[in-house]
Every structure is written in C-alpha cells, then in structure tokens.
Amino acid sequence: MKKIILGLSALCMIAFTSCKDDAASKVNSENVAVAAERDANAGDFPVMELDKTVHDFGTIENGTPVETIFKYTNKGNSMLVVSNIKSTCGCTVPSNYTKEVAPGETGEFTVKFNGKGNGKVSKSLTITANTEKGTEIVKITAMVNNPEAAKKAAAAKSNPLTTTTTKTSTKPGHEGHNHD
C-alpha cells in the first residue's frame, strides 16, 4: 500500500512541476483588447422602448381571430438582442420578431389572439432581451362577446336546482387541481 501511495505522490509531483510554462506567453493580445472593450461597455445596456405596452382589440365575437403588431426601438448604445417572446397561454401566439436591433433602429413582432373566451380577456407576453431589466411585458385585452356562454350563465342563475360538480384528482402531486 505504501508503494502505491509513494508512486502516486511521485507521479503528481512530476505532473505539477512539468507544467511550469510561462502563462503570460500564452495570452493572446487580441483577446485582451476585446475583453477590455467588453468590460468598458459592461454598464452600457441597450434600452428597449415600446410603441405601446397594452393593445386593446375592443369588442370581438367569440372565435374571431385578431392580430396586432408591437414595435420596439433600441434607445441604447449597444446592440439589442431579443432572445425570446412568450405568451401566458396557447391562445396568444407571438411571431416574426426582430432578433437584433442596432442602436436607433426599430424592430417588431406580431401577436395573434384566437378570440376565444367570454367577457373581458387579458393576456400577457414576456419579451426576453439583453436589457438591464432582462424582460419587458406587454399585454393584449379584448371584450369577447360569447352569446352561448352568456345563455349558460343566465340559465344556471335562473335554475337554483342546477348544480355543478367539480371533479378533483386524488393522484399524488395533483392536489388542489380541479378537473372539469
């Protein structure tokens, strides 16, 4: 056992002493210049200015698809990079977004809403970008006219004998989730 430990110790000493090359000779001066410029601009974030933060589609009929365009301008001094735009649900789809916007330039993205629901509907979209905050939020709203849902609600109110049953899951990890 002592021979194995002694042998490993000798091997480690040889490995550590053989790597004494001059580290300064391996530094690429071009990389140092790029790093210095990056560090000088580290606090110089792009600034995203949106043309609007909320778009109201007004009153629409249930199932009527609608869309709008949000525009954003880079008011900062460095390249604005939009890495993702997410919606709160699948009924609202962001698409065709400008991924890189130079200082002073404008980008945009389209938001399509399937128009489903009843009453006041509000959806949020989160824009992920290299701004100081890291995210920006925009919203769309609409008053969805759904005569079928209104009839069902009125019928339920007028008939007190009508009961609604809600199924609850008994599976582990599903506590508190209602399943209709």
C-alpha positions in Angstrom: 0.0 0.0 0.0 2.9 2.3 0.9 4.4 1.7 -2.5 1.2 2.7 -4.3 0.9 6.0 -2.3 4.5 6.8 -2.8 4.2 6.1 -6.6 1.1 8.3 -6.9 2.8 11.1 -5.0 5.8 10.9 -7.3 3.6 11.0 -10.3 1.7 14.0 -9.0 5.0 15.9 -8.3 6.2 15.2 -11.9 2.9 16.3 -13.4 2.8 19.6 -11.4 6.4 20.5 -12.0 6.3 19.8 -15.7 3.6 22.4 -16.3 5.7 25.5 -15.4 5.4 27.1 -18.9 5.2 30.9 -18.8 1.4 31.7 -18.7 1.9 35.2 -19.9 3.3 34.0 -23.2 0.1 32.2 -23.9 -2.2 35.3 -23.6 -3.5 36.5 -27.0 -3.3 40.3 -27.1 -6.3 40.4 -29.4 -8.5 38.7 -26.8 -7.3 41.1 -24.2 -8.4 44.1 -26.3 -11.8 42.5 -26.9 -12.2 41.8 -23.2 -11.2 45.4 -22.3 -13.8 46.8 -24.7 -16.5 44.5 -23.4 -15.7 45.5 -19.8 -15.7 49.2 -20.7 -19.2 48.7 -22.2 -20.5 46.4 -19.5 -22.8 49.0 -18.0 -23.9 50.2 -21.4 -27.1 48.2 -21.9 -29.4 48.5 -24.8 -32.7 50.3 -23.9 -35.9 48.9 -25.4 -38.6 51.5 -25.9 -42.0 50.0 -26.9 -44.5 51.9 -29.0 -47.3 50.6 -26.7 -47.4 48.2 -23.7 -51.1 47.4 -24.0 -53.2 46.7 -27.1 -57.0 46.6 -26.7 -58.8 44.8 -29.5 -62.1 46.2 -28.3 -65.2 44.1 -28.5 -64.9 41.0 -30.7 -67.1 38.0 -31.3 -66.1 34.7 -29.8 -63.8 32.7 -32.1 -62.8 35.7 -34.2 -59.0 35.7 -34.7 -57.3 39.1 -34.4 -53.7 40.3 -34.5 -51.6 43.3 -33.8 -48.0 44.5 -34.1 -45.8 45.7 -31.3 -42.8 47.8 -32.3 -39.7 48.5 -30.2 -36.8 50.9 -30.7 -33.3 50.5 -29.3 -32.6 53.8 -27.5 -29.3 52.5 -26.1 -25.8 52.5 -27.4 -25.3 48.8 -27.9 -27.0 46.0 -29.9 -30.4 45.0 -28.6 -30.8 41.2 -28.8 -34.3 39.7 -28.3 -33.9 36.1 -27.4 -37.5 35.0 -26.8 -41.1 36.2 -26.6 -43.5 34.0 -24.6 -47.3 34.2 -24.0 -49.2 33.2 -20.9 -51.2 30.7 -23.0 -51.5 29.0 -26.3 -54.4 31.2 -27.5 -52.0 34.1 -27.9 -49.1 33.5 -30.3 -46.2 35.9 -30.8 -44.3 35.5 -34.1 -42.0 37.1 -36.6 -39.9 39.1 -34.1 -36.8 41.1 -34.9 -33.9 39.4 -33.0 -31.2 42.0 -33.3 -31.8 45.8 -33.3 -28.9 48.2 -33.7 -28.9 51.5 -31.7 -31.5 53.9 -33.1 -33.2 51.2 -35.2 -36.7 49.6 -34.7 -37.9 46.0 -34.5 -41.3 44.5 -34.2 -43.3 41.3 -33.5 -46.8 40.2 -34.4 -49.3 38.9 -31.8 -52.2 36.7 -32.9 -55.1 36.0 -30.5 -57.7 33.3 -31.3 -60.5 35.4 -29.9 -61.9 32.7 -27.6 -63.4 33.3 -24.3 -66.2 35.3 -22.7 -66.2 38.8 -21.2 -63.0 40.7 -20.5 -59.9 38.8 -21.6 -56.4 39.9 -20.9 -53.1 38.1 -21.9 -49.5 39.0 -21.1 -46.4 38.4 -23.3 -42.9 38.4 -21.9 -40.1 39.7 -24.0 -36.6 38.4 -23.0 -33.8 40.6 -24.1 -30.3 41.8 -23.1 -31.6 45.0 -21.5 -30.7 45.9 -17.9 -34.1 44.5 -16.6 -33.8 41.4 -18.8 -37.5 41.3 -19.6 -40.3 43.5 -20.8 -44.0 42.8 -20.5 -46.8 43.8 -22.9 -50.5 42.9 -22.8 -53.4 42.4 -25.1 -57.0 42.8 -24.0 -60.4 42.2 -25.6 -64.1 42.1 -24.7 -65.2 38.8 -26.1 -68.9 38.6 -26.9 -69.9 34.9 -26.4 -73.7 34.6 -26.5 -73.6 30.8 -25.8 -71.6 31.3 -22.5 -74.0 34.2 -21.5 -77.0 31.9 -22.1 -75.5 29.1 -20.0 -74.7 31.6 -17.2 -78.2 33.0 -17.2 -79.8 29.5 -17.2 -77.6 28.5 -14.2 -78.6 31.6 -12.3 -82.3 31.2 -13.0 -82.5 27.5 -12.1 -81.3 27.0 -8.4 -81.7 23.2 -8.7 -79.0 23.0 -11.3 -75.8 22.0 -9.6 -72.3 22.0 -10.9 -70.0 19.1 -10.0 -66.3 19.6 -10.0 -64.0 16.6 -10.1 -60.9 16.7 -8.1 -57.9 14.5 -8.6 -56.7 12.1 -6.0 -53.4 11.4 -7.7 -50.2 12.4 -5.8 -48.9 15.7 -7.0 -52.4 16.8 -8.3 -53.7 18.2 -5.0 -55.8 21.3 -5.5 -56.2 20.9 -9.2 -59.8 20.8 -10.4 -60.6 18.8 -13.5 -63.9 19.6 -15.3 
